[in-house]
Amino acid sequence: MRSLDDYHGIVSDRQIYEIYQKARGLTGKHVLCINSTYQGGGVAELLSSVVPLMNDLGVDMGWRILHGNPDFFTITKKFHNALQGAEVNLTEMKKSLYVRASQDFKVYTHIDHDCVVIHDPQPLPLVRCCRKQQPWIWRCHIDLTDPNKELWDYLKQYLLRYDLMLVSNTRYLREDLPVEQQVVHPALDPLSPKNIEIPEDLAERYLEKFGIPTDKPLITQISRFDTWKDPEGVLDVYQEVEKEMDCRLVLCGSMATDDPEGQEIFERVERKAAQLSTNGDVIVINSENNILVNALQRASDVVVQKSLREGFGLTVTEALWKGRPVVASAVGGIGLQITDGENGFLVDPQDIKGCADRVVQILQDDGLARRLGKNAKRTVREKFLITRLLRDWLDVLNDVIL
Ligand code: UDP
């Protein structure tokens, strides 16, 4: 288990001292976080660092998972998609299955904590199933730029019971919701297995184990197999880049247990990749492996994040932290992290050629790649490290609990 002391040398002593100060009044307070998966995706990634560090600070923070059957996760994935703008057929049956998971969860869980933090829409109705005796926070990690109105109106009946809603971007603040709202940007943990510096020979071993040669320029996208991440669009980009120069593409994704669409999209991507390249230069990997992600990001000559919507995009933060040049869509939370031409490139998500041109530009200009990478690392150090996120969380908890 990591402790805040371990971050000496990565962030300033003043930052560490401020965190201890902010935690003082919260010693022994019980905070319960609830989401719907222990692994896969950014929410689990964030919780796996924030929860142990909060406990190290004396805040008794717990993390529980809302269980659900396959029907439940099919529905909540549709809800997730609709919150990002897709259509949804909102039937009474779907509503009832959605609420049932929270009702069941309540039977097995006693909630007498000082604060409850619900992540994303899956456990949102739980607030209505409990006798509410503490502040409840809804932490939404989704790109709420343009939510489906019908679903948003339906979810409001639960949202109105919350004391605070936290989003990742000012653009997601909702004027039509009277609940207090704040923006908290996610962050990465520089000491997690995914982000810590690893010896070169370890990285090479992992790349070899997963069949990734390093004799050609390497382009990667590391993301769940999800239409919002547009892995098929990345294949189109690769096709354009390959006309200009010999290179390799790795699409690496893992399956989140709360995302039932992953397998089908993975298979579709594999088929398209096989049609596109017969020489093995397009590699599609389905594996949950932090060291592999770490090694892949470090070995990449360009990291692409061709999302169509993106709540924040921790994969972008992770690549920036490793000093990699990133070419990413100008959507959702990505624009909070990348300033075009300074620490990476922002592109129109529909513009395949534009994205490919930026990738080629970086691959052909070492000086540019180095400059972007250096600025990228600085951005994360200044704005997106876990210590800043701890501070923000402590401010929120001090506000709502004390
Ligand atoms: N991730 C991973 N293995 C993969 C793909 C993704 O560990 O094969 C991790 C990735 O490194 C990041 C998180 O899953 O930490 C994805 O977070 P992000 O905010 O980018 O997107 P989300 O999946 O939450 O929509």
Residues whose N, C-alpha, C, O or C-beta is under 5 A from the ligand:
A	BS01	UDP	G40 G41 G42 V43 E45 I222 S223 R224 C252 G253 S254 S287 V293 F312 G313 L314 T315
